[in-house]
């Protein structure tokens, strides 16, 4: 019972963070999409939505939840005590979020204790995660408890990008062969709808695209049903957050183009046009690669 309560409280706090930072817009995505976003069950999502509704943050309109006020500090649950594996999942999400929001950048030095205090979890959990993550050669252990975020060159990024293309094209092949009743076809339709909605407001809300980008590529990879694919994408995601996302000179224009490319992929998938879907995916990956290389070159 305590474990379930801790999980629900943690999800509510994550919801509040994302609502405050504009990462979730009104109306909210479906419960199935939210469950996928927060890596939890729809039951937990339903309880979280009901709690935020009771607090007056959300209002239910038909089948949708809409935001009626911004959260405040008092809306957060008090710090919850998580089990070790729950702490590990919490820190992993927080680590990637710090990279995405540029709170950790190439060249930075930090300690395990600093991160543990920031996320409010055990330093042991932080160290275990960093040791696992160091296999990607993106961070290095300077001395016990202290780490350095490494910089890397275009050659390293391009080689990793080759892996991304292999993984995603293979995953798309698996996706196109999913049975009609597979829930992921429904998720693809919902994702296409959300792209269309974002396209209407992208001029003012272009940063919200990063969540859709994560969801689309995660959805594709899920069809491969291969945990090694997901592990490899961790490093690729960090590459893009470090460099592709860090260059904000034309971020709005890049995101507008990427929305159109995503929609072309999803339309072809939903029309069961295998060849067009693969061509559109290759086109999107080539655009992303060019942007990434340009960003790395400019920073060099």
FENLIN-V9722 format. One record per run of one state. SS is the DSSP state (helix for helix, strand for strand, loop for the rest). FROM is the first residue (numbers start at 1). TO is the last residue. Records with the same first field share a line. If there is no record, write none. Layout:
SS = FROM-TO  FROM-TO
This chain:
loop = 1-1  21-30  38-41  55-57  62-63  68-72  76-83  101-108  120-122  137-138  144-145  150-153  177-182  223-226  245-250  271-273  300-300
helix = 2-20  31-37  42-54  73-75  84-100  112-119  123-136  154-176  183-222  227-244  251-270  274-299
strand = 58-61  64-67  109-111  139-143  146-149
